[in-house]
Amino acid sequence: MADNAGLFARANEVIPGGVDSPVRAFGAVGGTPYFVARGEGMHVWDVEGHRYTDYVQSWGASILGHAHPKVIEAVQAAAADGTSFGAPTEREVLLAEAIRSRVPSCARVRLVSSGTEATMTALRIARGFTGRERIVKFAGCYHGHSDALLAEAGSGVATFGLPGSAGVTKASVADTIVVPYNVVPDIGDDVAAVIVEPVAANMGVVAPVPGFLGGLRTACDAAGALLIFDEVITGFRLGLGGAQGAYGVTPDVSCFGKVIGGGLPLAAVGGRVDVMSVLAPDGPVYQAGTLSGNPLATAAGLAVLDQLDDAAFVQLAGRAEQLGGWLADVIAEAGLPVQVSVVGPLLTVFFADGPPVDYASAKRADTKLYARFFHEMLDRGVALPPSQFEAMFPSLAHTKDELERTADLAAAAARACA
Ligand SMILES: *Cc1c(COP(=O)(O)O)cnc(C)c1O
């Protein structure tokens, strides 16, 4: 029988670090990652047969829970008709229409295969449309792994980007300006776009302070820059209209991913007609993809959107709020420093004394304590994100009873850490 340690050892002999995306390696929490054999609803089972209540849910791609029957059915039916053609298909039109009908700022939508592609394309569109080169991003916001967006900030002050990764040239981030989250920056008339996670969810969940998103809109308008919302996490999760619907601030360009692919590789970039018209073949900005608008992925996306109505989002947010409250209580009762950040259906348990408002304050959380808590929970059959700086993603398949059970297990886990 396969076992986690054996598979990880073999993986390390053939895949760098044993994984195809770094956070899966448990580097931040230590130990051996579980290899998933299958998932159903709120659960995953590893190759050793252990069952976990899963709060990773493919980092938010599975909003209905794993292996939802409607998604499986849609993907199976699509697969039987062929998996990729290199010619347009009807489902691409249906999915683009479905996105536009829910997110009115997306008058035109281009489908791509990953969130990284969506944000990379959004920057190219903004530069092509404005004829400007500079991009403003916020420290701690993640926008995928393209060169220009892998730039980190200096501490707390506006600074020109330094490469956030080896292999990224200084030149490729020379036009990326990194500023602190939740402060409206000065925007010069050489700025093509400001890109932001409207709710930050990649430094742990950090809410936008009142006035931040609206302030960005005003500042972009004054400077003639485009405002890009990276809604790869918030899109179709905060509500049908994403964060822009929830906060009432309309961006020029939006990026989607995760939820709309239903667990298959699919993402999208959408925006105003005049802005999106710069894309080839209409305009001079080149972008393409062999598998873009893939038949299986569009089928899954349509099946997922079909299941999501306002009641679903009310349920998700209500459950997250309850779970967040319980977790804050039981962890505090054990005498540990805790701040549970909840925004709609997203939450993060920060082991910290004060609520985080930006990357600098988020980084004050006790990552060693998080790692211990993570393992105490995993031992009890609950899979949390293997990093302090990621969100928990309760799905529509997580029952209220199970959330209560998670809170009970968290009480025991927290006592074990105290
Ligand atoms: C996950 C994520 C991305 C990157 O998406 P991939 O599909 O992993 O390339 C971009 N932006 C945000 C906000 C994300 O959470």
The ligand as a Gaussian input file, in Angstrom:
#p B3LYP/6-31G(d) Opt

LIG

0 1
 C       -4.325000      31.766000      -6.578000
 C       -4.213000      33.197000      -6.926000
 C       -3.647000      33.627000      -8.135000
 C       -2.940000      32.703000      -9.068000
 O       -3.786000      31.740000      -9.632000
 P       -3.147000      30.388000     -10.214000
 O       -4.305000      29.707000     -10.850000
 O       -2.559000      29.661000      -9.048000
 O       -2.118000      30.790000     -11.194000
 C       -3.710000      34.967000      -8.454000
 N       -4.290000      35.845000      -7.619000
 C       -4.831000      35.475000      -6.452000
 C       -5.489000      36.492000      -5.590000
 C       -4.793000      34.139000      -6.053000
 O       -5.277000      33.782000      -4.861000

